[in-house]
Amino acid sequence: MIDPDDRERRALTHAMKFMGELMAEIGWSTRFSELSAEQAEKLAEAAVDGFQESMLATAPHDENEVPF
C-alpha cells in the first residue's frame, strides 16, 4: 500500500488487532521464520480479514444506491 489515507491507516490498526490475537495463541516469542505454513497463512488471513472488515464498516453509504 502506497501512501495510505486516514481510513486505510485505521483499517491497518484494526487488522493488527486481529493479528495480535492470533500471535497471542501462537506465542509472541515465535519468529516469523519458525511459523508453520498453516500459521503463516492464518496470520495473513487475519491481516486481510481485519483490514477488509474495517474498510467495509467505514465505507460511505449512498441512501439512493441500488443494492444490486
Phi and psi in radians as a Rosetta constraint file:
Dihedral C 1 N 2 CA 2 C 2 CIRCULARHARMONIC -1.827 0.35
Dihedral N 2 CA 2 C 2 N 3 CIRCULARHARMONIC 2.230 0.35
Dihedral C 2 N 3 CA 3 C 3 CIRCULARHARMONIC 0.901 0.35
Dihedral N 3 CA 3 C 3 N 4 CIRCULARHARMONIC 1.100 0.35
Dihedral C 3 N 4 CA 4 C 4 CIRCULARHARMONIC -1.131 0.35
Dihedral N 4 CA 4 C 4 N 5 CIRCULARHARMONIC 2.519 0.35
Dihedral C 4 N 5 CA 5 C 5 CIRCULARHARMONIC -1.453 0.35
Dihedral N 5 CA 5 C 5 N 6 CIRCULARHARMONIC -3.139 0.35
Dihedral C 5 N 6 CA 6 C 6 CIRCULARHARMONIC -1.068 0.35
Dihedral N 6 CA 6 C 6 N 7 CIRCULARHARMONIC -0.709 0.35
Dihedral C 6 N 7 CA 7 C 7 CIRCULARHARMONIC -1.114 0.35
Dihedral N 7 CA 7 C 7 N 8 CIRCULARHARMONIC -0.728 0.35
Dihedral C 7 N 8 CA 8 C 8 CIRCULARHARMONIC -1.175 0.35
Dihedral N 8 CA 8 C 8 N 9 CIRCULARHARMONIC -0.636 0.35
Dihedral C 8 N 9 CA 9 C 9 CIRCULARHARMONIC -1.121 0.35
Dihedral N 9 CA 9 C 9 N 10 CIRCULARHARMONIC -0.720 0.35
Dihedral C 9 N 10 CA 10 C 10 CIRCULARHARMONIC -1.125 0.35
Dihedral N 10 CA 10 C 10 N 11 CIRCULARHARMONIC -0.663 0.35
Dihedral C 10 N 11 CA 11 C 11 CIRCULARHARMONIC -1.141 0.35
Dihedral N 11 CA 11 C 11 N 12 CIRCULARHARMONIC -0.650 0.35
Dihedral C 11 N 12 CA 12 C 12 CIRCULARHARMONIC -1.117 0.35
Dihedral N 12 CA 12 C 12 N 13 CIRCULARHARMONIC -0.715 0.35
Dihedral C 12 N 13 CA 13 C 13 CIRCULARHARMONIC -1.086 0.35
Dihedral N 13 CA 13 C 13 N 14 CIRCULARHARMONIC -0.738 0.35
Dihedral C 13 N 14 CA 14 C 14 CIRCULARHARMONIC -1.085 0.35
Dihedral N 14 CA 14 C 14 N 15 CIRCULARHARMONIC -0.739 0.35
Dihedral C 14 N 15 CA 15 C 15 CIRCULARHARMONIC -1.103 0.35
Dihedral N 15 CA 15 C 15 N 16 CIRCULARHARMONIC -0.650 0.35
Dihedral C 15 N 16 CA 16 C 16 CIRCULARHARMONIC -1.121 0.35
Dihedral N 16 CA 16 C 16 N 17 CIRCULARHARMONIC -0.524 0.35
Dihedral C 16 N 17 CA 17 C 17 CIRCULARHARMONIC -1.139 0.35
Dihedral N 17 CA 17 C 17 N 18 CIRCULARHARMONIC -0.730 0.35
Dihedral C 17 N 18 CA 18 C 18 CIRCULARHARMONIC -1.072 0.35
Dihedral N 18 CA 18 C 18 N 19 CIRCULARHARMONIC -0.788 0.35
Dihedral C 18 N 19 CA 19 C 19 CIRCULARHARMONIC -1.139 0.35
Dihedral N 19 CA 19 C 19 N 20 CIRCULARHARMONIC -0.674 0.35
Dihedral C 19 N 20 CA 20 C 20 CIRCULARHARMONIC -1.096 0.35
Dihedral N 20 CA 20 C 20 N 21 CIRCULARHARMONIC -0.698 0.35
Dihedral C 20 N 21 CA 21 C 21 CIRCULARHARMONIC -1.076 0.35
Dihedral N 21 CA 21 C 21 N 22 CIRCULARHARMONIC -0.725 0.35
Dihedral C 21 N 22 CA 22 C 22 CIRCULARHARMONIC -1.207 0.35
Dihedral N 22 CA 22 C 22 N 23 CIRCULARHARMONIC -0.707 0.35
Dihedral C 22 N 23 CA 23 C 23 CIRCULARHARMONIC -1.131 0.35
Dihedral N 23 CA 23 C 23 N 24 CIRCULARHARMONIC -0.537 0.35
Dihedral C 23 N 24 CA 24 C 24 CIRCULARHARMONIC -1.108 0.35
Dihedral N 24 CA 24 C 24 N 25 CIRCULARHARMONIC -0.632 0.35
Dihedral C 24 N 25 CA 25 C 25 CIRCULARHARMONIC -1.248 0.35
Dihedral N 25 CA 25 C 25 N 26 CIRCULARHARMONIC -0.742 0.35
Dihedral C 25 N 26 CA 26 C 26 CIRCULARHARMONIC -1.241 0.35
Dihedral N 26 CA 26 C 26 N 27 CIRCULARHARMONIC -0.732 0.35
Dihedral C 26 N 27 CA 27 C 27 CIRCULARHARMONIC 2.075 0.35
Dihedral N 27 CA 27 C 27 N 28 CIRCULARHARMONIC 2.120 0.35
Dihedral C 27 N 28 CA 28 C 28 CIRCULARHARMONIC -1.145 0.35
Dihedral N 28 CA 28 C 28 N 29 CIRCULARHARMONIC -0.378 0.35
Dihedral C 28 N 29 CA 29 C 29 CIRCULARHARMONIC -1.458 0.35
Dihedral N 29 CA 29 C 29 N 30 CIRCULARHARMONIC -0.074 0.35
Dihedral C 29 N 30 CA 30 C 30 CIRCULARHARMONIC -1.300 0.35
Dihedral N 30 CA 30 C 30 N 31 CIRCULARHARMONIC 2.189 0.35
Dihedral C 30 N 31 CA 31 C 31 CIRCULARHARMONIC -1.323 0.35
Dihedral N 31 CA 31 C 31 N 32 CIRCULARHARMONIC 2.629 0.35
Dihedral C 31 N 32 CA 32 C 32 CIRCULARHARMONIC -0.997 0.35
Dihedral N 32 CA 32 C 32 N 33 CIRCULARHARMONIC -0.673 0.35
Dihedral C 32 N 33 CA 33 C 33 CIRCULARHARMONIC -1.194 0.35
Dihedral N 33 CA 33 C 33 N 34 CIRCULARHARMONIC -0.244 0.35
Dihedral C 33 N 34 CA 34 C 34 CIRCULARHARMONIC -1.658 0.35
Dihedral N 34 CA 34 C 34 N 35 CIRCULARHARMONIC -0.092 0.35
Dihedral C 34 N 35 CA 35 C 35 CIRCULARHARMONIC -1.177 0.35
Dihedral N 35 CA 35 C 35 N 36 CIRCULARHARMONIC 2.496 0.35
Dihedral C 35 N 36 CA 36 C 36 CIRCULARHARMONIC -1.273 0.35
Dihedral N 36 CA 36 C 36 N 37 CIRCULARHARMONIC 2.884 0.35
Dihedral C 36 N 37 CA 37 C 37 CIRCULARHARMONIC -1.018 0.35
Dihedral N 37 CA 37 C 37 N 38 CIRCULARHARMONIC -0.696 0.35
Dihedral C 37 N 38 CA 38 C 38 CIRCULARHARMONIC -1.126 0.35
Dihedral N 38 CA 38 C 38 N 39 CIRCULARHARMONIC -0.749 0.35
Dihedral C 38 N 39 CA 39 C 39 CIRCULARHARMONIC -1.143 0.35
Dihedral N 39 CA 39 C 39 N 40 CIRCULARHARMONIC -0.727 0.35
Dihedral C 39 N 40 CA 40 C 40 CIRCULARHARMONIC -1.117 0.35
Dihedral N 40 CA 40 C 40 N 41 CIRCULARHARMONIC -0.705 0.35
Dihedral C 40 N 41 CA 41 C 41 CIRCULARHARMONIC -1.125 0.35
Dihedral N 41 CA 41 C 41 N 42 CIRCULARHARMONIC -0.754 0.35
Dihedral C 41 N 42 CA 42 C 42 CIRCULARHARMONIC -1.131 0.35
Dihedral N 42 CA 42 C 42 N 43 CIRCULARHARMONIC -0.623 0.35
Dihedral C 42 N 43 CA 43 C 43 CIRCULARHARMONIC -1.161 0.35
Dihedral N 43 CA 43 C 43 N 44 CIRCULARHARMONIC -0.731 0.35
Dihedral C 43 N 44 CA 44 C 44 CIRCULARHARMONIC -1.127 0.35
Dihedral N 44 CA 44 C 44 N 45 CIRCULARHARMONIC -0.731 0.35
Dihedral C 44 N 45 CA 45 C 45 CIRCULARHARMONIC -1.090 0.35
Dihedral N 45 CA 45 C 45 N 46 CIRCULARHARMONIC -0.716 0.35
Dihedral C 45 N 46 CA 46 C 46 CIRCULARHARMONIC -1.078 0.35
Dihedral N 46 CA 46 C 46 N 47 CIRCULARHARMONIC -0.722 0.35
Dihedral C 46 N 47 CA 47 C 47 CIRCULARHARMONIC -1.121 0.35
Dihedral N 47 CA 47 C 47 N 48 CIRCULARHARMONIC -0.845 0.35
Dihedral C 47 N 48 CA 48 C 48 CIRCULARHARMONIC -1.175 0.35
Dihedral N 48 CA 48 C 48 N 49 CIRCULARHARMONIC -0.787 0.35
Dihedral C 48 N 49 CA 49 C 49 CIRCULARHARMONIC -1.064 0.35
Dihedral N 49 CA 49 C 49 N 50 CIRCULARHARMONIC -0.779 0.35
Dihedral C 49 N 50 CA 50 C 50 CIRCULARHARMONIC -1.107 0.35
Dihedral N 50 CA 50 C 50 N 51 CIRCULARHARMONIC -0.723 0.35
Dihedral C 50 N 51 CA 51 C 51 CIRCULARHARMONIC -1.124 0.35
Dihedral N 51 CA 51 C 51 N 52 CIRCULARHARMONIC -0.854 0.35
Dihedral C 51 N 52 CA 52 C 52 CIRCULARHARMONIC -1.128 0.35
Dihedral N 52 CA 52 C 52 N 53 CIRCULARHARMONIC -0.694 0.35
Dihedral C 52 N 53 CA 53 C 53 CIRCULARHARMONIC -1.048 0.35
Dihedral N 53 CA 53 C 53 N 54 CIRCULARHARMONIC -0.780 0.35
Dihedral C 53 N 54 CA 54 C 54 CIRCULARHARMONIC -1.166 0.35
Dihedral N 54 CA 54 C 54 N 55 CIRCULARHARMONIC -0.757 0.35
Dihedral C 54 N 55 CA 55 C 55 CIRCULARHARMONIC -1.108 0.35
Dihedral N 55 CA 55 C 55 N 56 CIRCULARHARMONIC -0.690 0.35
Dihedral C 55 N 56 CA 56 C 56 CIRCULARHARMONIC -1.160 0.35
Dihedral N 56 CA 56 C 56 N 57 CIRCULARHARMONIC -0.741 0.35
Dihedral C 56 N 57 CA 57 C 57 CIRCULARHARMONIC -1.157 0.35
Dihedral N 57 CA 57 C 57 N 58 CIRCULARHARMONIC -0.478 0.35
Dihedral C 57 N 58 CA 58 C 58 CIRCULARHARMONIC -1.853 0.35
Dihedral N 58 CA 58 C 58 N 59 CIRCULARHARMONIC 0.147 0.35
Dihedral C 58 N 59 CA 59 C 59 CIRCULARHARMONIC -1.201 0.35
Dihedral N 59 CA 59 C 59 N 60 CIRCULARHARMONIC 2.415 0.35
Dihedral C 59 N 60 CA 60 C 60 CIRCULARHARMONIC -1.132 0.35
Dihedral N 60 CA 60 C 60 N 61 CIRCULARHARMONIC 2.463 0.35
Dihedral C 60 N 61 CA 61 C 61 CIRCULARHARMONIC -2.004 0.35
Dihedral N 61 CA 61 C 61 N 62 CIRCULARHARMONIC 2.308 0.35
Dihedral C 61 N 62 CA 62 C 62 CIRCULARHARMONIC -1.742 0.35
Dihedral N 62 CA 62 C 62 N 63 CIRCULARHARMONIC 2.061 0.35
Dihedral C 62 N 63 CA 63 C 63 CIRCULARHARMONIC -1.056 0.35
Dihedral N 63 CA 63 C 63 N 64 CIRCULARHARMONIC -0.460 0.35
Dihedral C 63 N 64 CA 64 C 64 CIRCULARHARMONIC -1.636 0.35
Dihedral N 64 CA 64 C 64 N 65 CIRCULARHARMONIC 0.030 0.35
Dihedral C 64 N 65 CA 65 C 65 CIRCULARHARMONIC -1.232 0.35
Dihedral N 65 CA 65 C 65 N 66 CIRCULARHARMONIC 2.377 0.35
Dihedral C 65 N 66 CA 66 C 66 CIRCULARHARMONIC -1.364 0.35
Dihedral N 66 CA 66 C 66 N 67 CIRCULARHARMONIC 2.247 0.35
Dihedral C 66 N 67 CA 67 C 67 CIRCULARHARMONIC -1.373 0.35
Dihedral N 67 CA 67 C 67 N 68 CIRCULARHARMONIC 0.410 0.35
